[in-house]
């Protein structure tokens, strides 16, 4: 774990999510776990340290857990990665909305207690990362991606909305589909979905893009 008080370069916090109802395997966690080794060395050459973390899919206390994590790491940039199981392409989110679904339970089988993320907060918060350029970087690696209007109404959106309330220079979110080979699909759907390896490679390139953005902002 890094010591932010002694760092000489930038830090990117990269988070995935754990399992939740309907998704006993969450590919976002698997992708984050692959960011050591080559990806970490590649970013280190740009003066950037990756801090990978896995977040629980739990509504209650989510803001406090996130705040504690941000206070601990003090990242220059944050990239959240989550699962959107019904999608075939990766979605690079453009904003988080102040909306929280009360229809779908979290990993603890509990429902959200209110329909908004932050009472009295703004209707939406825009991301602070170049969504279109990120989508291009992902697609070049064989993980078809496109900008998405918003991060939905589940825990992913809740996390992004809370992150964007903080003073973090760059922050954004990428939704990934279920990877090819993780469930029974017909041939057409299999061909449309990217592999876990392709998504991990694409995320690595996105982190390089973020590192370059951080260097330009200095």
Beta strands, then each sheet from edge to edge (+ up, - down):
strand 1: 10-17
strand 2: 48-55
strand 3: 77-83
strand 4: 90-93
strand 5: 95-97
strand 6: 124-126
strand 7: 145-148
strand 8: 170-176
sheet 1: 2+ 1+ 3+ 8+ 4- 7-
sheet 2: 5+ 6-
end
